[in-house]
Amino acid sequence: MKNQPPPLVAPNGGLDALVQTLLVAVVYVLAARIWPVDEHVVFLSVFFALVALALRSPQNWVRPRLLNLVPLAAMIAIFVILIASPLWAPEGPRSLSYAGFSFLHFLIGAAVAVAIPFARIFAGVLSGAVLVGLHSLYVSVTDPSRGVVGGAYLGEFTNKSELSHLLGLGFVLVFAFLSRRWWVNGLVVLAGLLLGIYVVSLGYLTTAVSIAAALWVYVGIFVVRAAADTRKRSVSFVFGALTAALAVFAWTFRAPLQVFAGKTPDFSGRTWHWSYFWGEALERPWLGLGWGWTIEGWSTEEIIPVQEFFPAHNGYIEIAYLLGIPAMVLLVIAVSFSAFLAFAGSVSRNQVPWIASALPAFVTYLAVHDLASTSFTRTIGFFVLGVSVVLVANFSQKDFSVAGKSRTVVPGKLVPSGAHVDPVLRPGSGATTPLTAS
């Protein structure tokens, strides 16, 4: 029997669903590093627990289409370079420790994608973002001297960028969970209000633009899903062309658009950082400086070890600076292919549920956010990249099939109310068991 990945919508719920969702939420909070948990043993324990969970469900291991493996293969190539980078880094042992810690978070994300059903993964990420927001609000209200910085409620965080990124990542998932169940919508709307208002209060433009890009992806998926099957390809092409035109417009008129948003036309000083670190990357174009190192100050340019602070304000340039330009190209391939394949796999209204739209929106948010900020080189970045590329490897529109009774999928529901979902009905199954009424 062909191996099968986790179902998009799991057939069973209850305590099992709650535990798995909370597990992902806890991992998300740990990867966000609200508290400086540096001990490898903590994350090794999480990783082996997830591996044990995955091994209990061997049907979750798949043989995906070759094209769907491209993002995962690109990330594996990046990690080969990363793990080897201590050989040329200023201090090998320290760099190896940092590289191993980062790689571990990628493996944790990959294990989550294999061990836990699709919807529960994103429910866990959304729950984790809510927990981050509630904790930050609690710290800011109870201890303003520590949690309030420049009028912003940052909690344990030291800048708006980190907190806003984590909250925005949860906010974009809200729209994938809208369904016909009133209690689900109630919880989702409450979470969306908390995260949305919090993000607006922080006023971080990069997060706002990233959210807008993710919402645009939802619009595209909705429009293509609504089109007739014979027109889906042409509608997708028009949407892609329109997206490209909007991107060109935004870049061409970036200066007046930033001034309109109340920012400076140089991306709040980021262009200087991009130019400087790109120049540094060109000094070591093939292998980079080595993982876990950066400059201490612009005047001395002393190289110092770092685990989390990366000052380029661009995740792609950061990778080029640390691991070389080929690694940056691999990252672009991984992210762009993930977004494209996830979008293509989500547009068949009659074959996949609306919750599938979470993946392309999620990846798009990550891709756009790191154009003007840095998360890919942080532990949270490696965790969400691990989740994303493995989900893409397991996910393909062509792998969804239903034998027997046809049905119409509505947002948030795999089958009509009252229908029974056979456990084999999942991506990659080539299901041979028809849906049956309860």
Secondary structure as UniProt FT lines:
FT   HELIX           15..32
FT   HELIX           40..55
FT   HELIX           58..60
FT   HELIX           67..69
FT   HELIX           70..84
FT   HELIX           85..87
FT   HELIX           92..115
FT   HELIX           118..142
FT   HELIX           144..147
FT   STRAND          148..149
FT   TURN            150..151
FT   STRAND          152..153
FT   TURN            155..156
FT   HELIX           160..171
FT   TURN            172..173
FT   HELIX           174..176
FT   HELIX           182..202
FT   HELIX           205..226
FT   HELIX           229..231
FT   HELIX           232..252
FT   HELIX           254..260
FT   TURN            261..262
FT   TURN            265..269
FT   HELIX           270..283
FT   TURN            285..287
FT   TURN            291..292
FT   STRAND          293..295
FT   TURN            298..300
FT   STRAND          303..305
FT   TURN            311..312
FT   HELIX           315..323
FT   HELIX           325..344
FT   TURN            345..346
FT   TURN            349..351
FT   HELIX           354..357
FT   HELIX           358..369
FT   TURN            370..371
FT   TURN            376..377
FT   HELIX           379..393
FT   HELIX           397..399
FT   TURN            411..412
FT   TURN            417..418
FT   STRAND          419..420
FT   TURN            423..424
FT   TURN            427..428
FT   STRAND          436..437
//
